[in-house]
Amino acid sequence: MLGTSKVRGIQAMQKSNLIMLVILASFLLIGPSSATEVCYLKYGCFSYAPPFHNLLMKLPQHPSEVKTQYLLFTRSNIDHAQSIYDSSQIMLQNSNFDISRRTIIVVHGWTESASTPWFPKMKNALLDREDCNVILVDWSGGSKTLYGQAAGNTRLVGVQIAELIKFLISSNGGSHDLAGRFYVIGFSLGGQIAGYVGSHLRANGMTLGRITGLDPANPYFSYKDRAVRLDPTDAAYVDVIHTDAPLVGTPQSVGHIDFWPNNGRQQPGCFDLSESLFDIVSCDHFRAPEYYIASVQNKCSWKAYPCSSYLAFKLGRCKSCNGECPSLGYDADRTKKKGNHYLKTNSEDPFCGSS
């Protein structure tokens, strides 16, 4: 029988090979575009000018192809979405949106849509925990394509969401301070979209309240210029959960605080070579939204500890915090701690683990 470390190595190699095939297909099947810039009215222009000089990351498709939708839920309409748009006063007036409540915007990743199972699960957990506005962003017209194009579409979707926030604020008094009441949670490519939301608002004199990056996508984003990827300047507080570094998820610390459960890779319960290659690839990555949902449900502590490395953490050298230890997920912004923090989880929901 193969040893555990050798089997884990095979698993990592399989995942790495599949990612490389995806990236290659994005280039070969879509091919280079003759356009060097596209412009979409109020959403602005997008080009390959530095720091976006990566021809594998395509220019955004037209908004009519990306088909971004905003589905609003509140405690008054938990099970029935109300559609809103970034310029329709009638749709807004006919909805249950209330600017006095915090607004939590959730953005899915590559190949996903509003019907992705974790999406309604997160919405329900948030509304059970907090009286808030929850807006699920469905950009499936732009996400269900080859990776290189979907990655490029994130630039447009980020600006679109920022324009929605600006519209909601202008329709409710117009104070730029209201941007602090908005919180964006993004998974995978959605994590990078969250960064574009924050940077576009910042360019318009507003500071987004918070971003939670759920295993932000790695290919084409990691170690790039801050304008290209999620970074701490994109919101007043940016917390990040890493679960599949350095393959699908970024291996780079990109938040004010970065949480590395189980060293941010090979999550407990995802180690099963009898599963399909897709399941092997996706399991670690999809633990990020699952961990976040469990933290919202508040079934156990998600206490994490600052440490120089996961090895030092495992050796028991990092068992204290300067004051209260931060918690991964929903409560991460309570302590406003910074830096890399580590914790362990178990293999099954609610994933409570002894740190």
N, C-alpha and C positions, 0 to 999 in steps of 0.2 A: 504494500500500500504506500501511496505517496505521503510524505510528511506534511504537516499543516502548512509550514512556511512555503514548501514547494507548490502545493495546491493553490495557495493564495497568490503565488507568483504567476501561475498559469491563469488564474482569474484576472489579475491585473493586466497580463499580456493580451488576453482576449478582449478586454475592454478597450485597451489602448489601440489594438488593431482595428476594432470596429469604428472608433472615433476617427482614425486616420482615413478609413474608407469613406466615412460620411463627408469629411472635409474634401477629399479628392473628388467625390461625386458632385459636391456642390459646385466645384469649379468646372469639371468636365461636362456635366449635363446642362448647366445653365450657360456656361461659357462667358467670356468677357463681354461686357456691354460697351456699345459705342458711345453711350452717353457719359459725360463726365460731370454732369450736374442735373438735378431735377428740382423743380420748384412747385409747391403745392399751396398757393394762395396764402392764407394766414398762418399756415404751418411752416412757411419759409422754404429755404433752399437747402439742398443736401448735395455735397460733392465729395470727390476723392482728395480734396486738398488736405495737406497735413493738419492734424494728426490722423486723419481718416484715409491715409494713403495705402489701403489694403484692398487690392482688387478682388480678393476672395470674399470679402464682406461687401455684398452688393449694395447698390444704392436702393433706398426704400421704394417699394412699389407705390402706385397711386392709392390714395385713401379709399377709392371705390373698390379696390382689390383687397386691401387689408381689412376693410369692413369692421372697424373698431366699434364695439357696442358697450354701453355703460348700463349695468343692471343694478338698480338701487333696491336695497332691502333695509327695513327698520323693524322694530318690534311690533309695529302695526301692520306690517306686511312681510312676515318672516318667510312665508312659503310662496309668495307671488311677487315676481320681480316687477319693478316699475322702470321703464326705459326713460333715460334722460339723455340730453345731448348738450354740446358745448355752445349752442346758440339759440336754443328753443326755450323762451320764457314760458310758453304754454305748457310744455312737458314738465318743466320745473314746478310751476304753480300747481299742477295737477298731481304732483308727487308728495310723498311724506318727508322729503328732505327738510332738515332743520339745522341751520348753521350753528345753533347754540350747542349742538351735540358734536362730539368728535367724529370726524369722517375718516373711515378706514377703507382704503382702496387696495384691492387685491388683484395681482396680475399674474397670469399663468405663464408657462414656458413653451418651449418648442413642441410642436405637434399637438398641443392641448387646446381646450376650448372650455366654455362655461359648463359643459357636461362632464368634465374631468372629475372623478369621484371626490378628490380631496377639496375641491372648490366649495361645494355646498356644505361639506362637513366643517370647513373652517368658518364659513359664514354663520352657520348655526352656533358654533362654539363662541364666536365673538359676540353675537347678539344675546346669547345666554349669559355671558359674563358682563356685558356692558351695554348700556342704553346708548347706541351710537347709530350713525349712518354707515352702512356697509355697501360699497360699490364694487361689484365684480366686473372686471374689464375682460371682455371677450374680444381678442384680436385674432381669432382662428383663421380668418381669411389670409392673414400674413404669417401665421405660425405654422400652418400645415403646408409647408413647402420645404425644399431642400435647405439644409442648415445655413449655407452662406447667404441665401436670400432672407431667411427668417432673421438672421443676425443683423442684416442691414435694415430690415423693417423695424427693429427696435428703436432706431433713431426717430422715426416718424411717430411711433406709438407713444414714446416718451413725451414728445412735444404735444401730441393730441391730449394726453392726460393733463399736462400742465395747463393747456388752454381750457380744459374743462374746469380745473380748479380756479383759474382766473375768472371764468364766467360765473361760477358759483359765488365767488367772493364779491365780484362787481354787482351781482344781483342781490346782495345782502349787505349793502353799506359801503363796500369797496375798500375797507381798511386792509392794508398789506399785512398787518399783524395777524389777520385771520388765517394766513397760510400756516401758522403754527398749530392750528387745529386739524391739520390734515396729516395723515399717516399712511404711507405706502408700503405694502408688503409684496415683494416680488420673488417668484421662484424661478431659478435657472435663468433663461433669457429675460424673464420678468424682473429678476434682480438687477440686471443691467438697464432695463427700461426705467426702473425706479430712479437710478442715477441720472438718466436723461431728464426725468420729470424735475428733479431737484435742481439740476444745473440750468434748465430753461427758466424755472421760477427765479432763481438767483439772478439771472441776466435781466429779469424784469423787476428787480428790487424786492423780491419776496424770499423768505426762508421757510422751506418745508419743515414741519415739526419733527418728523421722524421717518426713517426708512429702516425696514428689516429686510436684509438680503438673505433669502433661503437658498443656500448653495449656488451663488451666482455663477452663471455660465463661464467656462474657462476659455474654449477656443475663440481666438480673435480678440479677446478682451484682457486677459491677464498680462500684467507687466507692460501695458500700453500707457500712453499719456492719460492723465486724469480725465481729460475731456472725453475719452473713449469708453471709460469704464466707471463703475461705481466707486466713489471715494468719500472720505469724511466731509468734504465741503458741500456735499449734495443735500444735507439736511442738518438741522440743529443737533440731531443725534442719529448716528448710523450704527446699527448692530447687525452682525452677520453670523449665520450658522453654517459651518462647513461640514459636509458629510461625505463628499466624494472627490476630494482632492487627491492627486493633481490631475485627474482625468476629466470627467465631465464638469466638475465644480472647480472653481479657482483655488489654487494653492496659496494665493497671495492674501495677506492681511489687508483688507480694504475698508474697514469701518473704524469708528471710534473704539469699538470693542468687537473682537472676533472670538467666537466660541468654537472650540474644536472638540466636539463629543467623540470619544474613542479615537482621538488624534485626527479627526476629520476625514476618516477613510475606513473602508471595510467595516461597516456597522454590524453589530451582533444580530444574528438572525438572517443576514443576507448572504451567508457563506454556504451555498448549495449548488454544486456543479451539476446536479440532476435537473436544475431549472433550465429554461431556454436561455440563449445568449442574451436576448433582450432583457429578460428578468434579472440576469446577472449584472448587466450593465446598469439597469435603472434602479435597482433596489436601494443601493447606498444613496443615490441621488435623491430619491423620493422620500427618504427618511427625514429630510429637512422640513418639509411641510407637516409630516406626521409628528415630529418632535414639537414643532410650534403649536399645533392643535392640542397636543397633550398638555403643553404648558398653559394654554388658555383655559383648559378644563380644570387646571389647578388640583390635580389628583396627587401630586407629589412635589418634592423640592427639586429644582433644577439648578441647585447651587454649583457654581463653577469657581475655579481657583486660578489666580495668576501664576504663571510659571514660565521658565525659560524654554522648556521643551516638554513634550509628552512623556519622554523617558524619565525626566526628573520628577514629573507628576506621578508616574507609576511607581517610582521608587519611594514615594511618600515624602518628598522634599518640599512640597508646596501644599500645605494643609491649613493655611491661614490667609486672611485678607486684611488689608488696612481698613478696618471698620467692617461694615456689612459686606458679605460676598454677593456678587451679582448673580442673577438667575437667568439662564438661557430662555429666550422666547419672549412671551407677553410682558413680563415684568423686567425685562433687561434694562429699561431706561430709568428704573426707580433709583438705582445707586449712582448712575452716570459714570461708572467706572470705565477705564480705558485699557487697551492692550489685549494681548492674547490670554484667553482663559480656557482651562481644560476641565473635563468631567467625563465620567463613564455612564453608560446606559445599559439596560438589559435588552433582551432581544424581542420582547413582545409589548404591545400596547398595555398600559400607558408608558412603558419604557423606563419606569423608575429604576434608577441604579444607584448603588452606594458609591459616593465620590471618595 
